[in-house]
Amino acid sequence: MKLKYQSALLVLPALALLVSACGAATTPTPAPKATESSKPAATAAAATSLDDLAAAAKKEGSLNVIALPRNWANYGELLDSFKAKYGLKLNEINPDGSSAQELEAIKANKDNKGPQAPDSIDVGFGFGPDAASQDLVQPYKVSTWDTIPDTLKDKDGKWYGDYYGVLAFEVNTDIIKNVPQDWADLLKPEYKGQIALAGDPRQSNQAWSAVWAAALANGGSLDNPQPGLDFFAKLNKSGNLVPVIANVATIGKGETPIVLRWDYNALGDRDTMSGTVNIAVVVPPSGVIAGVYVQAISKYAPNPNAAKLWMEYLYSDAGQIGLLKGYAHPIRYNDLAKRGIIPADLAAKLPPAEVYAKAAFPTLDQITKAKEVITKNWDAVVGLDVK
């Protein structure tokens, strides 16, 4: 299916927009696919350390990951490549789980050394410090640590940013002929029973971030998410919002033809359903919010060496380019672009840099406060049990 963008185009970001300390934006230089020789030079000691880590992980034999849908940020390919490279058994726990459920899984399995105990987690930005404050994660600094912006990682290595995106509308255009272009459009009567979230806003980072984005479009701010709750109360009252957690199946069947979700998930669905379902992806211009996801290793990981090896893989050039292939913007993007190792075919596939210039990148303190307001007041203000 031909790439179809609406009036608000998606972008390939410069990580400098996320934190001013990163410096000016870097324009990617198309290059052949990255090879081992194009990676940053490593000392003999570092190489030996990685070899030792791989050997220790193989002795453990398994890696337990949680809440990693295979159609999210190209995780399916990343997991399969990691397995093929190191020969470990993968236990994929609750692939569609929320960030809150990931932390609960660590708590519930503190004394469990079996396949249901997570070795590592992939959670929304605000959940990283939560996990650290509850003493649920252990420190580990990957070998590419210095190329991760300081403001997007815990100084002790207890959590670290991995990728980010912006909230978008994913629209099944076989069902929806008049594609909504902005948040206000979602209130139109023609969308009755057609709009869904991609998670429970009381637990899911992706879902409550959608509420926050709506706040920006309705008189709110990064410090005031309440208008977002009020907007969703109107959506619910109008009958436009349905109490279903949307996924690729419900979108394809037309059960949830308009879904509010991260841009990389929407673009991934567009590719997955190409030839069978036509998908449009719109970033609503009046409220554009960016969200970072972070990685961490459970303090109680049954396979701690496998978890560390998985982190090394995700933060390697190959892992970061793998995320970019899934339209998730890797945290080490500037480093990859500076060294000219982004594959030419991948660079050509990405849209131009326009919308991310408008994106609001909340601070960790703003995230913590907004999450509390939205998750605690959803039932009272909106009153929709999303499940």
JOJOFEN-V378331 format. One record per helix or strand of 3 or more residues. SS is the DSSP state (H for helix, E for strand). FROM is the first residue (numbers start at 1). LEN is the number of residues. If there is no record, write none. Layout:
BEGIN
ss from len
SS FROM LEN
SS FROM LEN
END
This chain:
BEGIN
ss from len
H 15 3
H 20 3
H 36 3
H 44 17
E 62 5
H 75 12
E 89 5
H 99 10
E 120 5
H 125 9
H 145 3
H 150 3
E 160 13
H 183 5
H 189 3
E 195 3
H 205 12
H 226 13
E 241 5
H 248 6
E 258 5
H 263 10
E 279 4
E 289 10
H 304 11
H 317 9
H 333 6
H 344 6
H 355 3
H 364 18
END
